[in-house]
């Protein structure tokens, strides 16, 4: 089961962001790390990640790391609508010749 861990970490510069990401990626089971829009949230997604150990490792470097939320990653909703029906078939057009009288070169035996 994949889980998403959101940790509040004060990152003032690009150097701080890269340090936090390196610490998070070094943890066992982490598959992706995203820095939030406010540059103070770190979103870690992985399977079997120890959130307390991750927070302790971040506290050693940044002196403050607060676990905001831990939740299960839900797969994107699959569309269960049926496929559209195929377009209607075009009727076949047969060319036929209609003779009102027998052709002149035709002979009956």
Jmol script that loads the backbone (N, CA, C; Angstrom):
load data "model"
ATOM      1  N   UNK A   1       0.839  -1.178   0.000  1.00  0.00           N
ATOM      2  CA  UNK A   1       0.000   0.000   0.000  1.00  0.00           C
ATOM      3  C   UNK A   1       0.885   1.242   0.000  1.00  0.00           C
ATOM      4  N   UNK A   2       0.703   2.078  -0.997  1.00  0.00           N
ATOM      5  CA  UNK A   2       1.463   3.317  -1.055  1.00  0.00           C
ATOM      6  C   UNK A   2       0.839   4.329  -0.116  1.00  0.00           C
ATOM      7  N   UNK A   3       1.696   5.108   0.495  1.00  0.00           N
ATOM      8  CA  UNK A   3       1.206   6.145   1.394  1.00  0.00           C
ATOM      9  C   UNK A   3       1.847   7.478   1.057  1.00  0.00           C
ATOM     10  N   UNK A   4       1.128   8.536   1.395  1.00  0.00           N
ATOM     11  CA  UNK A   4       1.600   9.896   1.160  1.00  0.00           C
ATOM     12  C   UNK A   4       1.795  10.558   2.516  1.00  0.00           C
ATOM     13  N   UNK A   5       3.006  11.030   2.750  1.00  0.00           N
ATOM     14  CA  UNK A   5       3.358  11.675   4.011  1.00  0.00           C
ATOM     15  C   UNK A   5       3.662  13.132   3.712  1.00  0.00           C
ATOM     16  N   UNK A   6       2.985  14.026   4.404  1.00  0.00           N
ATOM     17  CA  UNK A   6       3.220  15.467   4.238  1.00  0.00           C
ATOM     18  C   UNK A   6       3.886  15.966   5.516  1.00  0.00           C
ATOM     19  N   UNK A   7       5.084  16.559   5.354  1.00  0.00           N
ATOM     20  CA  UNK A   7       5.864  17.050   6.488  1.00  0.00           C
ATOM     21  C   UNK A   7       6.140  18.531   6.286  1.00  0.00           C
ATOM     22  N   UNK A   8       5.925  19.302   7.338  1.00  0.00           N
ATOM     23  CA  UNK A   8       6.182  20.734   7.306  1.00  0.00           C
ATOM     24  C   UNK A   8       7.633  20.965   7.742  1.00  0.00           C
ATOM     25  N   UNK A   9       8.452  21.449   6.819  1.00  0.00           N
ATOM     26  CA  UNK A   9       9.875  21.699   7.088  1.00  0.00           C
ATOM     27  C   UNK A   9      10.206  23.102   6.592  1.00  0.00           C
ATOM     28  N   UNK A  10      10.799  23.966   7.429  1.00  0.00           N
ATOM     29  CA  UNK A  10      11.152  25.310   6.947  1.00  0.00           C
ATOM     30  C   UNK A  10      12.382  25.257   6.027  1.00  0.00           C
ATOM     31  N   UNK A  11      12.150  25.544   4.764  1.00  0.00           N
ATOM     32  CA  UNK A  11      13.245  25.558   3.782  1.00  0.00           C
ATOM     33  C   UNK A  11      13.315  26.958   3.199  1.00  0.00           C
ATOM     34  N   UNK A  12      14.367  27.679   3.527  1.00  0.00           N
ATOM     35  CA  UNK A  12      14.474  29.077   3.124  1.00  0.00           C
ATOM     36  C   UNK A  12      15.101  29.256   1.743  1.00  0.00           C
ATOM     37  N   UNK A  13      15.936  28.323   1.333  1.00  0.00           N
ATOM     38  CA  UNK A  13      16.664  28.510   0.073  1.00  0.00           C
ATOM     39  C   UNK A  13      16.629  27.226  -0.747  1.00  0.00           C
ATOM     40  N   UNK A  14      17.199  27.315  -1.937  1.00  0.00           N
ATOM     41  CA  UNK A  14      17.304  26.153  -2.819  1.00  0.00           C
ATOM     42  C   UNK A  14      18.202  25.085  -2.197  1.00  0.00           C
ATOM     43  N   UNK A  15      19.213  25.526  -1.472  1.00  0.00           N
ATOM     44  CA  UNK A  15      20.123  24.600  -0.805  1.00  0.00           C
ATOM     45  C   UNK A  15      19.365  23.789   0.257  1.00  0.00           C
ATOM     46  N   UNK A  16      18.485  24.434   0.980  1.00  0.00           N
ATOM     47  CA  UNK A  16      17.672  23.749   1.973  1.00  0.00           C
ATOM     48  C   UNK A  16      16.719  22.748   1.342  1.00  0.00           C
ATOM     49  N   UNK A  17      16.144  23.124   0.192  1.00  0.00           N
ATOM     50  CA  UNK A  17      15.249  22.210  -0.526  1.00  0.00           C
ATOM     51  C   UNK A  17      15.988  20.957  -0.957  1.00  0.00           C
ATOM     52  N   UNK A  18      17.177  21.162  -1.520  1.00  0.00           N
ATOM     53  CA  UNK A  18      17.926  20.006  -2.008  1.00  0.00           C
ATOM     54  C   UNK A  18      18.370  19.110  -0.854  1.00  0.00           C
ATOM     55  N   UNK A  19      18.735  19.690   0.299  1.00  0.00           N
ATOM     56  CA  UNK A  19      19.111  18.879   1.463  1.00  0.00           C
ATOM     57  C   UNK A  19      17.924  18.052   1.954  1.00  0.00           C
ATOM     58  N   UNK A  20      16.760  18.688   2.024  1.00  0.00           N
ATOM     59  CA  UNK A  20      15.566  17.972   2.479  1.00  0.00           C
ATOM     60  C   UNK A  20      15.198  16.844   1.519  1.00  0.00           C
ATOM     61  N   UNK A  21      15.320  17.104   0.241  1.00  0.00           N
ATOM     62  CA  UNK A  21      15.001  16.072  -0.744  1.00  0.00           C
ATOM     63  C   UNK A  21      15.994  14.915  -0.670  1.00  0.00           C
ATOM     64  N   UNK A  22      17.287  15.227  -0.463  1.00  0.00           N
ATOM     65  CA  UNK A  22      18.291  14.169  -0.342  1.00  0.00           C
ATOM     66  C   UNK A  22      18.010  13.280   0.865  1.00  0.00           C
ATOM     67  N   UNK A  23      17.628  13.890   1.972  1.00  0.00           N
ATOM     68  CA  UNK A  23      17.323  13.119   3.184  1.00  0.00           C
ATOM     69  C   UNK A  23      16.109  12.219   2.935  1.00  0.00           C
ATOM     70  N   UNK A  24      15.078  12.773   2.292  1.00  0.00           N
ATOM     71  CA  UNK A  24      13.854  12.005   2.053  1.00  0.00           C
ATOM     72  C   UNK A  24      14.083  10.856   1.068  1.00  0.00           C
ATOM     73  N   UNK A  25      14.844  11.112   0.034  1.00  0.00           N
ATOM     74  CA  UNK A  25      15.084  10.086  -0.982  1.00  0.00           C
ATOM     75  C   UNK A  25      15.952   8.958  -0.424  1.00  0.00           C
ATOM     76  N   UNK A  26      16.791   9.257   0.553  1.00  0.00           N
ATOM     77  CA  UNK A  26      17.666   8.233   1.129  1.00  0.00           C
ATOM     78  C   UNK A  26      16.897   7.216   1.970  1.00  0.00           C
ATOM     79  N   UNK A  27      15.660   7.534   2.367  1.00  0.00           N
ATOM     80  CA  UNK A  27      14.863   6.618   3.173  1.00  0.00           C
ATOM     81  C   UNK A  27      14.432   5.415   2.338  1.00  0.00           C
ATOM     82  N   UNK A  28      14.298   4.290   2.998  1.00  0.00           N
ATOM     83  CA  UNK A  28      13.916   3.059   2.309  1.00  0.00           C
ATOM     84  C   UNK A  28      12.424   3.089   1.961  1.00  0.00           C
ATOM     85  N   UNK A  29      12.095   2.749   0.719  1.00  0.00           N
ATOM     86  CA  UNK A  29      10.709   2.660   0.275  1.00  0.00           C
ATOM     87  C   UNK A  29      10.154   3.904  -0.382  1.00  0.00           C
ATOM     88  N   UNK A  30      10.939   4.982  -0.439  1.00  0.00           N
ATOM     89  CA  UNK A  30      10.449   6.235  -1.028  1.00  0.00           C
ATOM     90  C   UNK A  30      10.481   6.126  -2.545  1.00  0.00           C
ATOM     91  N   UNK A  31       9.359   6.476  -3.185  1.00  0.00           N
ATOM     92  CA  UNK A  31       9.317   6.437  -4.645  1.00  0.00           C
ATOM     93  C   UNK A  31       9.336   7.833  -5.266  1.00  0.00           C
ATOM     94  N   UNK A  32       8.787   8.854  -4.557  1.00  0.00           N
ATOM     95  CA  UNK A  32       8.855  10.214  -5.088  1.00  0.00           C
ATOM     96  C   UNK A  32       8.776  11.231  -3.959  1.00  0.00           C
ATOM     97  N   UNK A  33       9.399  12.395  -4.208  1.00  0.00           N
ATOM     98  CA  UNK A  33       9.406  13.490  -3.240  1.00  0.00           C
ATOM     99  C   UNK A  33       9.032  14.757  -3.995  1.00  0.00           C
ATOM    100  N   UNK A  34       8.096  15.520  -3.424  1.00  0.00           N
ATOM    101  CA  UNK A  34       7.633  16.758  -4.050  1.00  0.00           C
ATOM    102  C   UNK A  34       7.708  17.875  -3.020  1.00  0.00           C
ATOM    103  N   UNK A  35       8.268  19.022  -3.424  1.00  0.00           N
ATOM    104  CA  UNK A  35       8.291  20.196  -2.556  1.00  0.00           C
ATOM    105  C   UNK A  35       7.013  20.966  -2.821  1.00  0.00           C
ATOM    106  N   UNK A  36       6.288  21.313  -1.761  1.00  0.00           N
ATOM    107  CA  UNK A  36       5.009  22.015  -1.882  1.00  0.00           C
ATOM    108  C   UNK A  36       5.156  23.409  -2.450  1.00  0.00           C
ATOM    109  N   UNK A  37       4.027  24.035  -2.735  1.00  0.00           N
ATOM    110  CA  UNK A  37       4.011  25.373  -3.326  1.00  0.00           C
ATOM    111  C   UNK A  37       4.583  26.432  -2.395  1.00  0.00           C
ATOM    112  N   UNK A  38       4.390  26.253  -1.099  1.00  0.00           N
ATOM    113  CA  UNK A  38       4.846  27.257  -0.136  1.00  0.00           C
ATOM    114  C   UNK A  38       6.321  27.089   0.244  1.00  0.00           C
ATOM    115  N   UNK A  39       7.002  26.122  -0.329  1.00  0.00           N
ATOM    116  CA  UNK A  39       8.409  25.817  -0.038  1.00  0.00           C
ATOM    117  C   UNK A  39       8.632  25.438   1.425  1.00  0.00           C
ATOM    118  N   UNK A  40       7.591  25.037   2.104  1.00  0.00           N
ATOM    119  CA  UNK A  40       7.790  24.586   3.476  1.00  0.00           C
ATOM    120  C   UNK A  40       7.143  23.218   3.707  1.00  0.00           C
ATOM    121  N   UNK A  41       6.569  22.653   2.670  1.00  0.00           N
ATOM    122  CA  UNK A  41       5.962  21.324   2.789  1.00  0.00           C
ATOM    123  C   UNK A  41       6.677  20.344   1.882  1.00  0.00           C
ATOM    124  N   UNK A  42       6.908  19.181   2.428  1.00  0.00           N
ATOM    125  CA  UNK A  42       7.575  18.112   1.697  1.00  0.00           C
ATOM    126  C   UNK A  42       6.587  16.954   1.612  1.00  0.00           C
ATOM    127  N   UNK A  43       6.230  16.545   0.402  1.00  0.00           N
ATOM    128  CA  UNK A  43       5.316  15.435   0.193  1.00  0.00           C
ATOM    129  C   UNK A  43       6.125  14.224  -0.247  1.00  0.00           C
ATOM    130  N   UNK A  44       6.077  13.179   0.554  1.00  0.00           N
ATOM    131  CA  UNK A  44       6.840  11.962   0.288  1.00  0.00           C
ATOM    132  C   UNK A  44       5.851  10.849  -0.014  1.00  0.00           C
ATOM    133  N   UNK A  45       6.031  10.179  -1.151  1.00  0.00           N
ATOM    134  CA  UNK A  45       5.162   9.076  -1.550  1.00  0.00           C
ATOM    135  C   UNK A  45       6.015   7.826  -1.651  1.00  0.00           C
ATOM    136  N   UNK A  46       5.558   6.761  -1.011  1.00  0.00           N
ATOM    137  CA  UNK A  46       6.305   5.510  -1.052  1.00  0.00           C
ATOM    138  C   UNK A  46       5.558   4.382  -0.372  1.00  0.00           C
ATOM    139  N   UNK A  47       6.180   3.239  -0.391  1.00  0.00           N
ATOM    140  CA  UNK A  47       5.575   2.061   0.197  1.00  0.00           C
ATOM    141  C   UNK A  47       6.425   1.594   1.364  1.00  0.00           C
ATOM    142  N   UNK A  48       5.829   1.517   2.531  1.00  0.00           N
ATOM    143  CA  UNK A  48       6.541   1.059   3.722  1.00  0.00           C
ATOM    144  C   UNK A  48       7.522   2.078   4.271  1.00  0.00           C
ATOM    145  N   UNK A  49       7.247   3.354   4.097  1.00  0.00           N
ATOM    146  CA  UNK A  49       8.135   4.417   4.594  1.00  0.00           C
ATOM    147  C   UNK A  49       7.832   4.662   6.066  1.00  0.00           C
ATOM    148  N   UNK A  50       8.869   4.715   6.882  1.00  0.00           N
ATOM    149  CA  UNK A  50       8.705   5.008   8.307  1.00  0.00           C
ATOM    150  C   UNK A  50       8.655   6.521   8.479  1.00  0.00           C
ATOM    151  N   UNK A  51       7.469   7.051   8.752  1.00  0.00           N
ATOM    152  CA  UNK A  51       7.283   8.502   8.812  1.00  0.00           C
ATOM    153  C   UNK A  51       7.977   9.126  10.019  1.00  0.00           C
ATOM    154  N   UNK A  52       8.023   8.404  11.143  1.00  0.00           N
ATOM    155  CA  UNK A  52       8.674   8.940  12.340  1.00  0.00           C
ATOM    156  C   UNK A  52      10.184   9.033  12.124  1.00  0.00           C
ATOM    157  N   UNK A  53      10.765   8.010  11.521  1.00  0.00           N
ATOM    158  CA  UNK A  53      12.202   8.013  11.240  1.00  0.00           C
ATOM    159  C   UNK A  53      12.552   9.131  10.244  1.00  0.00           C
ATOM    160  N   UNK A  54      11.677   9.330   9.264  1.00  0.00           N
ATOM    161  CA  UNK A  54      11.887  10.406   8.289  1.00  0.00           C
ATOM    162  C   UNK A  54      11.844  11.768   8.974  1.00  0.00           C
ATOM    163  N   UNK A  55      10.879  11.966   9.867  1.00  0.00           N
ATOM    164  CA  UNK A  55      10.773  13.242  10.585  1.00  0.00           C
ATOM    165  C   UNK A  55      11.991  13.467  11.481  1.00  0.00           C
ATOM    166  N   UNK A  56      12.479  12.417  12.128  1.00  0.00           N
ATOM    167  CA  UNK A  56      13.678  12.551  12.980  1.00  0.00           C
ATOM    168  C   UNK A  56      14.889  12.938  12.153  1.00  0.00           C
ATOM    169  N   UNK A  57      15.042  12.317  10.981  1.00  0.00           N
ATOM    170  CA  UNK A  57      16.182  12.649  10.118  1.00  0.00           C
ATOM    171  C   UNK A  57      16.121  14.095   9.650  1.00  0.00           C
ATOM    172  N   UNK A  58      14.922  14.577   9.350  1.00  0.00           N
ATOM    173  CA  UNK A  58      14.783  15.969   8.926  1.00  0.00           C
ATOM    174  C   UNK A  58      15.002  16.934  10.089  1.00  0.00           C
ATOM    175  N   UNK A  59      14.614  16.532  11.294  1.00  0.00           N
ATOM    176  CA  UNK A  59      14.827  17.391  12.475  1.00  0.00           C
ATOM    177  C   UNK A  59      16.307  17.551  12.785  1.00  0.00           C
ATOM    178  N   UNK A  60      17.114  16.519  12.508  1.00  0.00           N
ATOM    179  CA  UNK A  60      18.554  16.617  12.764  1.00  0.00           C
ATOM    180  C   UNK A  60      19.173  17.722  11.913  1.00  0.00           C
ATOM    181  N   UNK A  61      18.677  17.884  10.701  1.00  0.00           N
ATOM    182  CA  UNK A  61      19.261  18.865   9.784  1.00  0.00           C
ATOM    183  C   UNK A  61      18.598  20.233   9.909  1.00  0.00           C
ATOM    184  N   UNK A  62      17.268  20.268  10.086  1.00  0.00           N
ATOM    185  CA  UNK A  62      16.537  21.531  10.057  1.00  0.00           C
ATOM    186  C   UNK A  62      16.026  21.993  11.420  1.00  0.00           C
ATOM    187  N   UNK A  63      16.195  21.204  12.464  1.00  0.00           N
ATOM    188  CA  UNK A  63      15.764  21.518  13.832  1.00  0.00           C
ATOM    189  C   UNK A  63      14.252  21.584  13.999  1.00  0.00           C
ATOM    190  N   UNK A  64      13.508  21.541  12.910  1.00  0.00           N
ATOM    191  CA  UNK A  64      12.056  21.544  13.013  1.00  0.00           C
ATOM    192  C   UNK A  64      11.481  20.769  11.840  1.00  0.00           C
ATOM    193  N   UNK A  65      10.659  19.780  12.137  1.00  0.00           N
ATOM    194  CA  UNK A  65       9.931  19.028  11.119  1.00  0.00           C
ATOM    195  C   UNK A  65       8.667  18.499  11.772  1.00  0.00           C
ATOM    196  N   UNK A  66       7.545  18.857  11.233  1.00  0.00           N
ATOM    197  CA  UNK A  66       6.263  18.497  11.808  1.00  0.00           C
ATOM    198  C   UNK A  66       5.486  17.664  10.797  1.00  0.00           C
ATOM    199  N   UNK A  67       5.014  16.487  11.212  1.00  0.00           N
ATOM    200  CA  UNK A  67       4.208  15.648  10.336  1.00  0.00           C
ATOM    201  C   UNK A  67       2.807  16.247  10.263  1.00  0.00           C
ATOM    202  N   UNK A  68       2.403  16.630   9.067  1.00  0.00           N
ATOM    203  CA  UNK A  68       1.102  17.247   8.860  1.00  0.00           C
ATOM    204  C   UNK A  68       0.033  16.181   8.634  1.00  0.00           C
ATOM    205  N   UNK A  69       0.301  15.260   7.721  1.00  0.00           N
ATOM    206  CA  UNK A  69      -0.682  14.214   7.446  1.00  0.00           C
ATOM    207  C   UNK A  69      -0.013  12.979   6.869  1.00  0.00           C
ATOM    208  N   UNK A  70      -0.662  11.854   7.118  1.00  0.00           N
ATOM    209  CA  UNK A  70      -0.249  10.577   6.548  1.00  0.00           C
ATOM    210  C   UNK A  70      -1.512   9.948   5.981  1.00  0.00           C
ATOM    211  N   UNK A  71      -1.476   9.615   4.718  1.00  0.00           N
ATOM    212  CA  UNK A  71      -2.665   9.041   4.092  1.00  0.00           C
ATOM    213  C   UNK A  71      -2.307   8.058   2.997  1.00  0.00           C
ATOM    214  N   UNK A  72      -3.298   7.303   2.613  1.00  0.00           N
ATOM    215  CA  UNK A  72      -3.128   6.314   1.556  1.00  0.00           C
ATOM    216  C   UNK A  72      -3.266   7.000   0.204  1.00  0.00           C
ATOM    217  N   UNK A  73      -2.417   6.613  -0.732  1.00  0.00           N
ATOM    218  CA  UNK A  73      -2.486   7.171  -2.078  1.00  0.00           C
ATOM    219  C   UNK A  73      -3.565   6.409  -2.828  1.00  0.00           C
ATOM    220  N   UNK A  74      -4.538   7.153  -3.334  1.00  0.00           N
ATOM    221  CA  UNK A  74      -5.629   6.537  -4.070  1.00  0.00           C
ATOM    222  C   UNK A  74      -5.303   6.591  -5.557  1.00  0.00           C
ATOM    223  N   UNK A  75      -5.553   5.485  -6.272  1.00  0.00           N
ATOM    224  CA  UNK A  75      -5.307   5.512  -7.714  1.00  0.00           C
ATOM    225  C   UNK A  75      -6.295   6.448  -8.393  1.00  0.00           C
ATOM    226  N   UNK A  76      -5.919   7.010  -9.525  1.00  0.00           N
ATOM    227  CA  UNK A  76      -6.833   7.914 -10.220  1.00  0.00           C
ATOM    228  C   UNK A  76      -8.098   7.162 -10.618  1.00  0.00           C
ATOM    229  N   UNK A  77      -9.242   7.821 -10.566  1.00  0.00           N
ATOM    230  CA  UNK A  77     -10.487   7.132 -10.892  1.00  0.00           C
ATOM    231  C   UNK A  77     -10.507   6.711 -12.351  1.00  0.00           C
ATOM    232  N   UNK A  78     -10.854   5.455 -12.541  1.00  0.00           N
ATOM    233  CA  UNK A  78     -10.936   4.960 -13.917  1.00  0.00           C
ATOM    234  C   UNK A  78     -12.343   5.231 -14.446  1.00  0.00           C
ATOM    235  N   UNK A  79     -12.406   5.572 -15.683  1.00  0.00           N
ATOM    236  CA  UNK A  79     -13.711   5.872 -16.274  1.00  0.00           C
ATOM    237  C   UNK A  79     -14.389   4.555 -16.632  1.00  0.00           C
ATOM    238  N   UNK A  80     -15.529   4.310 -16.009  1.00  0.00           N
ATOM    239  CA  UNK A  80     -16.262   3.079 -16.239  1.00  0.00           C
ATOM    240  C   UNK A  80     -17.373   3.252 -17.264  1.00  0.00           C
ATOM    241  N   UNK A  81     -17.339   4.333 -18.015  1.00  0.00           N
ATOM    242  CA  UNK A  81     -18.374   4.520 -19.012  1.00  0.00           C
ATOM    243  C   UNK A  81     -18.096   3.594 -20.200  1.00  0.00           C
ATOM    244  N   UNK A  82     -19.152   3.080 -20.781  1.00  0.00           N
ATOM    245  CA  UNK A  82     -18.965   2.147 -21.904  1.00  0.00           C
ATOM    246  C   UNK A  82     -18.395   2.870 -23.116  1.00  0.00           C
ATOM    247  N   UNK A  83     -17.708   2.133 -23.966  1.00  0.00           N
ATOM    248  CA  UNK A  83     -17.157   2.781 -25.164  1.00  0.00           C
ATOM    249  C   UNK A  83     -18.299   3.238 -26.072  1.00  0.00           C
ATOM    250  N   UNK A  84     -18.062   4.254 -26.860  1.00  0.00           N
ATOM    251  CA  UNK A  84     -19.126   4.763 -27.730  1.00  0.00           C
ATOM    252  C   UNK A  84     -19.508   3.698 -28.756  1.00  0.00           C
ATOM    253  N   UNK A  85     -20.767   3.681 -29.172  1.00  0.00           N
ATOM    254  CA  UNK A  85     -21.191   2.672 -30.140  1.00  0.00           C
ATOM    255  C   UNK A  85     -20.506   2.912 -31.484  1.00  0.00           C
ATOM    256  N   UNK A  86     -20.289   1.842 -32.228  1.00  0.00           N
ATOM    257  CA  UNK A  86     -19.654   2.021 -33.538  1.00  0.00           C
ATOM    258  C   UNK A  86     -20.587   2.777 -34.484  1.00  0.00           C
ATOM    259  N   UNK A  87     -20.028   3.447 -35.463  1.00  0.00           N
ATOM    260  CA  UNK A  87     -20.878   4.189 -36.395  1.00  0.00           C
ATOM    261  C   UNK A  87     -21.758   3.210 -37.173  1.00  0.00           C
ATOM    262  N   UNK A  88     -22.944   3.657 -37.592  1.00  0.00           N
ATOM    263  CA  UNK A  88     -23.839   2.746 -38.327  1.00  0.00           C
ATOM    264  C   UNK A  88     -23.207   2.338 -39.647  1.00  0.00           C
ATOM    265  N   UNK A  89     -23.515   1.110 -40.042  1.00  0.00           N
ATOM    266  CA  UNK A  89     -22.963   0.592 -41.297  1.00  0.00           C
ATOM    267  C   UNK A  89     -23.650   1.264 -42.480  1.00  0.00           C
ATOM    268  N   UNK A  90     -22.887   1.526 -43.503  1.00  0.00           N
ATOM    269  CA  UNK A  90     -23.437   2.108 -44.715  1.00  0.00           C
ATOM    270  C   UNK A  90     -24.062   0.982 -45.543  1.00  0.00           C
ATOM    271  N   UNK A  91     -25.238   1.189 -46.078  1.00  0.00           N
ATOM    272  CA  UNK A  91     -25.841   0.134 -46.902  1.00  0.00           C
ATOM    273  C   UNK A  91     -25.053  -0.025 -48.195  1.00  0.00           C
ATOM    274  N   UNK A  92     -25.013  -1.273 -48.638  1.00  0.00           N
ATOM    275  CA  UNK A  92     -24.318  -1.544 -49.893  1.00  0.00           C
ATOM    276  C   UNK A  92     -25.194  -1.101 -51.054  1.00  0.00           C
ATOM    277  N   UNK A  93     -24.551  -0.599 -52.059  1.00  0.00           N
ATOM    278  CA  UNK A  93     -25.261  -0.148 -53.241  1.00  0.00           C
ATOM    279  C   UNK A  93     -24.909  -1.098 -54.383  1.00  0.00           C
ATOM    280  N   UNK A  94     -25.913  -1.813 -54.905  1.00  0.00           N
ATOM    281  CA  UNK A  94     -25.678  -2.726 -56.012  1.00  0.00           C
ATOM    282  C   UNK A  94     -26.147  -2.054 -57.300  1.00  0.00           C
ATOM    283  N   UNK A  95     -25.334  -2.145 -58.305  1.00  0.00           N
ATOM    284  CA  UNK A  95     -25.715  -1.607 -59.608  1.00  0.00           C
ATOM    285  C   UNK A  95     -26.439  -2.705 -60.385  1.00  0.00           C
ATOM    286  N   UNK A  96     -27.597  -2.425 -60.833  1.00  0.00           N
ATOM    287  CA  UNK A  96     -28.356  -3.398 -61.628  1.00  0.00           C
ATOM    288  C   UNK A  96     -28.796  -2.738 -62.922  1.00  0.00           C
ATOM    289  N   UNK A  97     -28.916  -3.562 -63.930  1.00  0.00           N
ATOM    290  CA  UNK A  97     -29.405  -3.074 -65.214  1.00  0.00           C
ATOM    291  C   UNK A  97     -30.810  -3.614 -65.414  1.00  0.00           C
ATOM    292  N   UNK A  98     -31.633  -2.758 -65.778  1.00  0.00           N
ATOM    293  CA  UNK A  98     -33.013  -3.153 -66.053  1.00  0.00           C
ATOM    294  C   UNK A  98     -33.257  -2.931 -67.545  1.00  0.00           C
ATOM    295  N   UNK A  99     -33.615  -4.019 -68.238  1.00  0.00           N
ATOM    296  CA  UNK A  99     -33.910  -3.926 -69.668  1.00  0.00           C
ATOM    297  C   UNK A  99     -35.420  -4.041 -69.841  1.00  0.00           C
ATOM    298  N   UNK A 100     -35.975  -3.094 -70.555  1.00  0.00           N
ATOM    299  CA  UNK A 100     -37.406  -3.182 -70.831  1.00  0.00           C
ATOM    300  C   UNK A 100     -37.670  -4.163 -71.964  1.00  0.00           C
ATOM    301  N   UNK A 101     -36.747  -4.200 -72.878  1.00  0.00           N
ATOM    302  CA  UNK A 101     -36.844  -5.159 -73.973  1.00  0.00           C
ATOM    303  C   UNK A 101     -35.555  -5.926 -74.011  1.00  0.00           C
ATOM    304  N   UNK A 102     -35.548  -7.041 -74.643  1.00  0.00           N
ATOM    305  CA  UNK A 102     -34.345  -7.852 -74.755  1.00  0.00           C
ATOM    306  C   UNK A 102     -33.335  -7.116 -75.609  1.00  0.00           C
ATOM    307  N   UNK A 103     -32.059  -7.233 -75.265  1.00  0.00           N
ATOM    308  CA  UNK A 103     -31.059  -6.559 -76.085  1.00  0.00           C
ATOM    309  C   UNK A 103     -31.113  -7.102 -77.527  1.00  0.00           C
ATOM    310  N   UNK A 104     -30.712  -6.325 -78.516  1.00  0.00           N
ATOM    311  CA  UNK A 104     -30.870  -6.737 -79.912  1.00  0.00           C
ATOM    312  C   UNK A 104     -30.024  -7.957 -80.298  1.00  0.00           C
ATOM    313  N   UNK A 105     -28.917  -8.213 -79.662  1.00  0.00           N
ATOM    314  CA  UNK A 105     -28.056  -9.337 -80.056  1.00  0.00           C
ATOM    315  C   UNK A 105     -28.365 -10.594 -79.254  1.00  0.00           C
ATOM    316  N   UNK A 106     -29.433 -10.635 -78.595  1.00  0.00           N
ATOM    317  CA  UNK A 106     -29.757 -11.764 -77.746  1.00  0.00           C
ATOM    318  C   UNK A 106     -30.667 -12.706 -78.525  1.00  0.00           C
ATOM    319  N   UNK A 107     -30.342 -13.957 -78.503  1.00  0.00           N
ATOM    320  CA  UNK A 107     -31.194 -14.940 -79.185  1.00  0.00           C
ATOM    321  C   UNK A 107     -31.575 -16.021 -78.208  1.00  0.00           C
ATOM    322  N   UNK A 108     -32.806 -16.455 -78.330  1.00  0.00           N
ATOM    323  CA  UNK A 108     -33.297 -17.528 -77.469  1.00  0.00           C
ATOM    324  C   UNK A 108     -33.291 -18.812 -78.248  1.00  0.00           C
ATOM    325  N   UNK A 109     -32.959 -19.820 -77.662  1.00  0.00           N
ATOM    326  CA  UNK A 109     -33.001 -21.090 -78.354  1.00  0.00           C
ATOM    327  C   UNK A 109     -34.134 -21.915 -77.944  1.00  0.00           C
TER     328      UNK A 109
END
end "model"
wireframe off; spacefill off
backbone 0.3
color backbone group
